[in-house]
Amino acid sequence: MFNRNAGIILLIALAAGLGLLLAQKVFAPKPPAGQPVTESITFYPQPRALPEFNLAQSDGTRLVPGELNGHWTLVFLGFTFCPDVCPTTLAELAGAQKQWEALPETLRPRVLFISVDPERDSSTRLGEYVHAFHKDTLAATGDVPSLERFATGLGFVFQKIPGKDFAQNPEDYSVEHSANLAVLDPQGRLAGVIRPPFNAQAIARDLQMLTEKSAP
């Protein structure tokens, strides 16, 4: 009786597993028409233009519309005092960036880190922080209204969260922020999103394939 019951349970589990596999194949989201199949990116039905923006890059230049053209770009919100999500994500992306180093610099995918903590993240600090992960990482910040407008255009949010000693120490705060990666196409439009957990190898393959397809 025990073996028979065990056999029945095994058959039910097998049938359930096959049903789940079939459902995943049938109902899995498909990329929009004209977009390639990727491992990590969820594409939007149509790329969306970003609102006007003007942010300060860590190298002293301005980040304005047009600066992001010509490359596939991954955009990530964060701040240098972030204890976990930001350094972990930048480390994962550095793994992908190493895979792109063989591509021509004029086409190479880019990673753009946007600091949503302009009070503490000076240009110097911001540049040193991101370049500790990978030399090619771009970084920018701006005043809070400009950052909010830029983040909203990406579908992202952030919020300053005071700590328990904030009244006595104005620097006792954290910043909660979206953890997704925005994917911008070579026209600087919002084309898709990558959601955590991140797989550096999958991201590297996807962006390399997209770069090769869009190369002139």
Legacy VTK file of the C-alpha trace (Angstrom):
# vtk DataFile Version 3.0
C-alpha trace
ASCII
DATASET POLYDATA
POINTS 216 float
0.000 0.000 0.000
2.831 2.374 0.899
4.593 1.836 -2.442
1.333 2.265 -4.338
0.557 5.544 -2.573
4.089 6.747 -3.122
3.753 5.929 -6.807
0.488 7.856 -7.069
2.037 10.872 -5.342
5.026 10.714 -7.693
2.746 10.610 -10.754
0.735 13.595 -9.473
3.930 15.571 -8.829
5.249 14.707 -12.290
1.980 15.743 -13.938
1.981 19.012 -11.982
5.554 19.706 -13.015
4.816 19.045 -16.675
1.730 21.252 -16.448
3.773 24.074 -14.935
6.405 23.747 -17.665
3.731 23.840 -20.362
2.073 26.866 -18.768
5.393 28.696 -18.666
5.937 28.056 -22.372
2.386 29.026 -23.355
1.896 32.041 -21.118
5.461 33.355 -20.842
5.652 37.022 -21.923
6.939 37.450 -25.458
9.074 40.379 -26.606
7.300 43.102 -28.605
7.313 42.699 -32.365
10.691 43.585 -33.798
12.555 43.126 -30.520
15.009 40.238 -30.150
14.577 37.563 -27.521
16.747 38.366 -24.490
17.571 36.579 -21.265
17.367 39.462 -18.821
15.514 42.390 -20.435
11.785 43.023 -20.415
11.109 45.329 -23.369
8.285 47.854 -23.412
5.862 47.714 -26.376
7.370 50.934 -27.699
10.517 52.868 -26.675
9.677 56.069 -24.792
11.516 59.384 -25.043
12.820 60.728 -21.734
11.781 64.172 -20.486
14.313 66.983 -20.783
17.137 66.584 -18.266
20.310 68.367 -17.257
22.464 66.633 -14.654
26.073 67.040 -13.528
28.455 64.216 -14.414
31.294 63.263 -12.106
33.866 64.442 -14.690
32.463 67.987 -14.629
30.524 67.786 -17.901
26.749 68.004 -18.221
24.485 65.039 -18.881
21.855 66.323 -21.303
19.672 64.756 -24.030
21.883 63.491 -26.821
24.735 62.527 -24.491
23.246 59.063 -24.136
22.864 58.474 -27.873
24.904 55.944 -29.814
25.092 53.255 -27.135
22.846 50.868 -25.269
22.871 52.175 -21.703
21.901 50.702 -18.340
20.769 53.310 -15.801
20.687 52.635 -12.071
19.647 54.864 -9.150
21.663 54.773 -5.940
23.962 56.635 -3.566
27.497 56.143 -2.316
26.467 55.583 1.326
24.200 52.709 0.254
25.104 49.700 2.431
24.080 46.822 0.189
21.985 47.127 -2.980
24.160 49.712 -4.752
27.590 48.120 -4.299
26.178 44.674 -5.040
24.547 45.883 -8.258
27.611 47.824 -9.402
29.769 44.768 -8.768
27.417 42.625 -10.869
27.428 45.193 -13.656
31.222 45.397 -13.538
31.221 41.699 -14.382
29.154 42.464 -17.474
31.310 45.463 -18.388
34.427 43.277 -18.442
32.748 41.177 -21.137
32.199 44.297 -23.286
35.774 45.572 -23.167
36.548 43.817 -26.453
33.879 45.894 -28.227
34.880 49.203 -29.866
34.612 52.076 -27.389
32.355 53.950 -29.809
29.739 51.176 -29.549
30.390 49.666 -26.120
27.326 49.488 -23.809
27.462 51.902 -20.912
26.464 51.850 -17.262
25.170 55.119 -15.786
24.876 55.469 -11.998
22.575 58.298 -10.908
23.114 59.438 -7.321
19.866 60.407 -5.604
21.811 61.781 -2.625
23.176 65.101 -3.911
23.690 66.443 -0.371
26.488 63.965 0.366
27.625 62.782 -3.070
29.978 65.376 -4.487
31.250 64.934 -8.035
34.642 63.813 -6.745
33.192 61.286 -4.318
30.776 59.982 -6.930
33.487 59.467 -9.550
35.819 57.701 -7.122
32.993 55.466 -5.957
31.832 54.176 -9.338
35.327 53.852 -10.809
36.281 51.570 -7.932
33.921 49.046 -9.566
34.765 49.700 -13.230
36.637 52.487 -14.975
33.975 52.905 -17.687
31.022 53.508 -15.361
29.431 56.933 -15.772
27.968 58.817 -12.815
25.801 61.892 -12.457
23.608 63.724 -9.986
21.680 66.984 -9.696
19.272 68.896 -7.517
16.344 66.910 -6.139
13.670 68.284 -8.542
15.873 67.425 -11.550
16.553 63.962 -10.164
12.858 63.366 -9.501
11.982 64.374 -13.064
14.659 62.104 -14.513
13.716 59.178 -12.250
10.020 59.544 -13.075
10.860 59.384 -16.779
12.492 56.020 -16.119
9.557 54.799 -14.047
11.710 54.931 -10.892
11.200 56.510 -7.467
13.360 57.471 -4.498
12.766 58.904 -1.038
14.929 60.282 1.750
14.409 58.391 5.024
15.622 60.218 8.183
17.410 58.150 10.844
16.672 58.238 14.563
19.352 60.902 15.204
18.464 63.051 12.189
17.370 66.028 14.352
20.869 66.256 15.878
22.779 64.961 12.854
21.441 66.080 9.439
23.526 63.388 7.726
21.777 60.584 9.600
19.509 59.430 6.804
19.221 56.845 4.074
17.623 56.928 0.634
15.195 54.290 -0.544
15.166 53.881 -4.311
14.071 51.621 -7.136
16.453 48.718 -7.661
15.654 47.983 -11.327
17.932 48.818 -14.241
16.510 51.012 -16.995
17.567 50.008 -20.515
18.064 52.906 -22.925
18.438 52.282 -26.648
21.019 54.039 -28.883
18.517 56.847 -29.458
18.466 57.571 -25.717
14.917 56.245 -25.314
13.629 54.053 -22.517
13.370 50.658 -24.204
13.003 48.218 -21.316
13.893 47.198 -17.790
15.990 44.563 -16.021
14.667 43.426 -12.657
16.731 41.864 -9.853
18.190 39.437 -9.100
20.763 40.294 -11.733
22.796 37.819 -13.742
25.962 39.492 -15.001
26.578 36.903 -17.705
23.023 37.132 -19.074
23.157 40.935 -19.046
26.511 40.863 -20.831
25.191 38.540 -23.541
22.006 40.566 -24.049
23.728 43.930 -24.359
26.468 42.566 -26.608
23.856 41.024 -28.912
21.841 44.263 -29.002
24.983 46.283 -29.695
25.983 44.032 -32.581
22.479 44.205 -34.076
22.368 47.995 -33.904
25.944 48.563 -35.154
26.087 50.480 -38.454
LINES 1 217
216 0 1 2 3 4 5 6 7 8 9 10 11 12 13 14 15 16 17 18 19 20 21 22 23 24 25 26 27 28 29 30 31 32 33 34 35 36 37 38 39 40 41 42 43 44 45 46 47 48 49 50 51 52 53 54 55 56 57 58 59 60 61 62 63 64 65 66 67 68 69 70 71 72 73 74 75 76 77 78 79 80 81 82 83 84 85 86 87 88 89 90 91 92 93 94 95 96 97 98 99 100 101 102 103 104 105 106 107 108 109 110 111 112 113 114 115 116 117 118 119 120 121 122 123 124 125 126 127 128 129 130 131 132 133 134 135 136 137 138 139 140 141 142 143 144 145 146 147 148 149 150 151 152 153 154 155 156 157 158 159 160 161 162 163 164 165 166 167 168 169 170 171 172 173 174 175 176 177 178 179 180 181 182 183 184 185 186 187 188 189 190 191 192 193 194 195 196 197 198 199 200 201 202 203 204 205 206 207 208 209 210 211 212 213 214 215
